[in-house]
Amino acid sequence: MNQKYITLLKLMDDVIATKDAIKPAEGWAWQKNHPGLQPDAFRIPHPCHAVFDILLAYIDTEFALTKPFAESRKEFVSFVGLGYDYDTTVRAVPSTISENIFPLLCIKCILVQHRMPIEPILLDNFDNFHKKYGRLIIGDN
């Protein structure tokens, strides 16, 4: 198996490992402290955000979109539409999963199967991920 797939699976496991972090009495932060937003000064973000941000940066640098949009979208929909056990599917890394789709299935596994409390506003690398994969996920031509 290609090393970048192994590394991405490890990062996915690192995100999932934060799932049972003990919630502070005041709750988790849901926004960054910056002008124009109500400060969340006494709260900390769920620890999954730091690791998920690293995972998104890794996807951005290591995985390229090499197939045409229509072909990639069809492949993504075929995997998602079949209601796979994403965790089992991504860990098996079937040869039918392309480099375009593998990162998306890892993200789907984190968000859907493991229900991680990801808030995009708390991520530094979400915008790059969204620019690269957003159209593919939502199906916008």
Buried (B, 14 or more C-beta within 10 A) or exposed (E): EEEBBEEBBEBBEBBBEBBEEEEEEEEBBEBBEEEEEEEBEEBEBBBBBBBBBBBBBBBBEBBEBEBEBEEBBEBBEEBBEEEBEBBEBBEEBEEEBBBBBBBBBBBBBBBEBBEBBBBEEBBEBBEBBBEBBEBBBEEEE
